[in-house]
Amino acid sequence: MRCYFLIIFLLLLSGIKAQIVVVDIKNKPIPYVEVLSNNKYFYTQTNLKGELNWNEVLKLNPTDTLFFQLITYESVYFIKSELTSNDTIRLADQIQDRIQEFQEFSVVSNNKKNKYQIIDVCFRSYQVNDDSVAYYLDGKGQWISKINKSRFDLLLKENRSLANKVIEKEDDNPDRTVNFGFSPSVPRPPFYYLPFQYHKDLTYRFKDSSNIELFIKDSIYVGNIETTKDHVFYTISDYDFVGTNKLLKNEINRIQKQITLIFRNYEGFNVKTIQNYDDLLYYKSYTELSAKHNEEKDYKRFTQVTELFFENVAYAQSINKKEIKDSTKNWRESNYTSEFWKTCDCELYEPPIRQLLSNLYER
């Protein structure tokens, strides 16, 4: 009888979902931490509770290395054989060590009203197909739009594009599983996701003095606002994104879309009333989809990550539309140089880790 109950107990234990949890130095779970590896077929993220599914880690060899990284936190790495299914991994906040001095600039006021906003950014965009990086794009650019409008024109200064040869070859095959593809693009400023614009029916619940939880109808948790001395972290899930599309023989499942905005904090700052980009330092969009060509074939998983690092926001009464048109037309003719990493004067900018770019070639 004891043996019988022991077997049942072991079976119940085997059904428990083993997780690694990533937390900060205050033991608060950290969502959306990127987890990469020297194994080019591995890429994942922690969930809203900071959990990393142990089943994902089991895909790796014992000697493979896992890299944990997230903007404003110090990156750490572990050999897979050093980890167990119930480990807690702590990331230290290193933002104070990376804050840079900004160049001072003056604003000249006159009687004419400014019509345009000019946003200087560094950007990064990449896609993972079934755990393999398919493409990577980064560089510097300038977005221009009318004030408080969502339509932007792009002036590219520097950019490079890298691709995975194996996946590109698959995309050229007419018999591939999914007969559509994605292409890299420069992320646009997140007008739709500014707090005043996105989900005006959000409910705010104070968890403590520095943490506000966000809910939508039916008390569905969608994110939180976390405040530190220097920054405000605004993290949300876009539930309007989730759904399924069918086109001809293709089926696309939109699984999730996570948005992170980091603002500069100061006395009197109120993130709920923000209507511009003046204090926005960082934007990240993490999108996960799956797709298949017909019902007889397996789904293919696509993960897309886009990031904007804000360098400067200025305003003008007029712009040179010809310069914008010429730049947009010839944007692939880039003057990208290796000095890019030194010239990105963004407070929160982080170069990509080497493992993200491994096995890619320049287009």
JOVEN-V414035 format. One line per field, one symbol per residue. ss: DSSP state (2 for helix, 1 for strand, 0 for the rest). psi: psi as a letter, one per 30 degrees, with the letter a starting at -180 (. if undefined). burial: I if it has 9 or more other C-alpha atoms within 8 Angstrom, else O. Layout:
BEGIN
ss=???
psi=???
burial=???
END
This chain:
BEGIN
ss=022222222222222000111110000010000111100000111000001112222000000011111000100111122200000111001022220000000000000000011111111111111001111111111111110000001111111111102222222000000000000000000022200000000011111100111111222111111110001111111000001111100111111111111111000000222000000111111111111100000001111111111111111100002222222220000000000222200000000002222000110
psi=eeeeeeeeeeeeeffkjkkkkklafggkkjlgkkjllfjfgkkallafggkkkfeeeffllfflkkkkkkkflkkllkkeffllfgkkkkkkjgeefgklkkkklkkkkafkkkflkjjklklkklkkjhgkkelkklakljkklkkhlfkkkkjkekllklljeeeeeeffjfglejhlllkklkklkiefgkefekifgkkkkjeafgkkkklalghkkfaljkkaeflkkjklkjffekakkkjcgkkkjjeljkkkkklkklkfkjffgkgagegkfkkkkjkkllllelffllkkkkkkkkkkjkekklllflljfeeeeeeeehffilhklffefffjhkegkklllefefkgllk.
burial=OOOOOOOOOOOOOOOOOIIIIIIIIOOOIIIIIIIIIOOIOIIIIIIOIIIIIIOIOOOIOOOIIIIIIIOOIIIOOIIIOOOOOOIOOIIOIIIOOOOOOOOOOOOOOOOOOOIIIIIIIIIIIIIIIOIIIIIIIIIIIIIIIIOOOOOIIIIIIIIIIIIIOOOIOOIOOOOOOIIOOOOIOIIOOOOOOIIIIOOOOIOOOOOOOIIIIIIIOOOOOIIIIIIOOOIIIIIIIIOOIIOOOOOOOIIIIIIIIIIIIIIIIOOOOOOOOIIOOOOIIIIIIIIIIIIIIOOOOOOIIIIIIIIIIIIOIOIIIOOOOOOIOOIIOOIOOIOIOOOIOOOIIIIIIOOOOOIOIOOIOOO
END
